[in-house]
Amino acid sequence: MRVVRTAIFAAALWAVAHGAPIGAQSSAPFRWQGHVIAGNTLEIKGVNGNIAASGAAGGQVEVVAEKDARKSDPESVRIEVVEHGGGVTICAVYPTPDNADRPNECRPGDEGRMQVRDNDVNVKFTVRVPAGVRFIGRTVNGEVEAERLDGPVALRTVNGSATFSTSSYGEATTVNGSIRGDLGRADWSDTLKFDTVNGSIKLNLPAGLSTEVKARTVNGDISTEFPLTVVGRFSRKQLDGSIGGGGRTLELHTVNGGIALRQR
């Protein structure tokens, strides 16, 4: 009996040390390495779990997916890799719920389908992104983080924060969480969007920024370190104006939180 209790106690200590909840089931990590050429996209699509990306030292993409759950079988969720003309999409594919009109599938961008019902498997993605590769990180219940990248970034979640830093530019969307972005370049075309409902938006932007700004908040303030020409009436809750010579658009929307634009 003492041996059994000792083993259980050791397992509990291991779970705590590795961030897994006591009583959780887990499976062997999924690992993938491959090549994505500069200018193409590496996309990670999850549902439950965090996504953490950082710059790769070399030219290889590295992806590790760790699965755990309290009730469901971690093996019920498969990790699927889809290589296509625009790059690589890697998804956590959950079992298709009964009576669904079509199966869950991993497809690039807004294509594909992912419905989850009565499955508590958590998939944590850790990603290394080579220089020049665009990174897209999508989840529903979890934080999305992309740090020290050298390519465009697009992050999306629902329940969690979105944070990134890149020598290029990026955008982010969440519902319940804050957005933090550090952009190294300001040469995007068209529009960059930053949207949340319950959270603040804070961006560090290049000193030579030129853009049209459209910022909205309900319960919060708007502040900027950039000289800005205001169009219409000035308001702490709503701002339309130009920084530099304009030429592109920066849209920022929140309900419960402030908006801050800072110079790098």
Rosetta blueprint (number, residue, H / E / L):
1 M L
2 R H
3 V H
4 V H
5 R H
6 T H
7 A H
8 I H
9 F H
10 A H
11 A H
12 A H
13 L H
14 W H
15 A H
16 V H
17 A H
18 H L
19 G L
20 A L
21 P L
22 I L
23 G L
24 A L
25 Q E
26 S E
27 S L
28 A L
29 P L
30 F E
31 R E
32 W E
33 Q E
34 G E
35 H E
36 V L
37 I L
38 A L
39 G L
40 N L
41 T E
42 L E
43 E E
44 I E
45 K E
46 G L
47 V L
48 N E
49 G L
50 N L
51 I E
52 A E
53 A E
54 S E
55 G E
56 A L
57 A L
58 G L
59 G L
60 Q E
61 V E
62 E E
63 V E
64 V E
65 A E
66 E E
67 K E
68 D E
69 A E
70 R L
71 K L
72 S L
73 D L
74 P H
75 E H
76 S H
77 V L
78 R E
79 I E
80 E E
81 V E
82 V E
83 E E
84 H E
85 G L
86 G L
87 G E
88 V E
89 T E
90 I E
91 C E
92 A E
93 V E
94 Y L
95 P L
96 T L
97 P L
98 D L
99 N L
100 A L
101 D L
102 R L
103 P L
104 N L
105 E E
106 C L
107 R L
108 P L
109 G L
110 D L
111 E L
112 G L
113 R E
114 M L
115 Q L
116 V L
117 R L
118 D L
119 N L
120 D L
121 V L
122 N E
123 V E
124 K E
125 F E
126 T E
127 V E
128 R E
129 V E
130 P L
131 A L
132 G L
133 V L
134 R E
135 F E
136 I E
137 G E
138 R E
139 T L
140 V L
141 N E
142 G L
143 E L
144 V E
145 E E
146 A E
147 E E
148 R E
149 L E
150 D L
151 G L
152 P L
153 V E
154 A E
155 L E
156 R E
157 T L
158 V L
159 N E
160 G L
161 S L
162 A E
163 T E
164 F E
165 S E
166 T E
167 S L
168 S L
169 Y L
170 G E
171 E E
172 A E
173 T E
174 T L
175 V L
176 N E
177 G L
178 S L
179 I E
180 R E
181 G E
182 D E
183 L E
184 G L
185 R L
186 A L
187 D L
188 W L
189 S L
190 D L
191 T E
192 L E
193 K E
194 F E
195 D E
196 T L
197 V L
198 N E
199 G L
200 S L
201 I E
202 K E
203 L E
204 N E
205 L E
206 P L
207 A L
208 G L
209 L L
210 S L
211 T E
212 E E
213 V E
214 K E
215 A E
216 R E
217 T L
218 V L
219 N E
220 G L
221 D L
222 I E
223 S E
224 T E
225 E L
226 F L
227 P L
228 L E
229 T E
230 V E
231 V L
232 G L
233 R L
234 F L
235 S L
236 R L
237 K L
238 Q E
239 L E
240 D E
241 G E
242 S E
243 I E
244 G L
245 G L
246 G L
247 G L
248 R L
249 T E
250 L E
251 E E
252 L E
253 H E
254 T L
255 V L
256 N E
257 G L
258 G L
259 I E
260 A E
261 L E
262 R E
263 Q E
264 R L
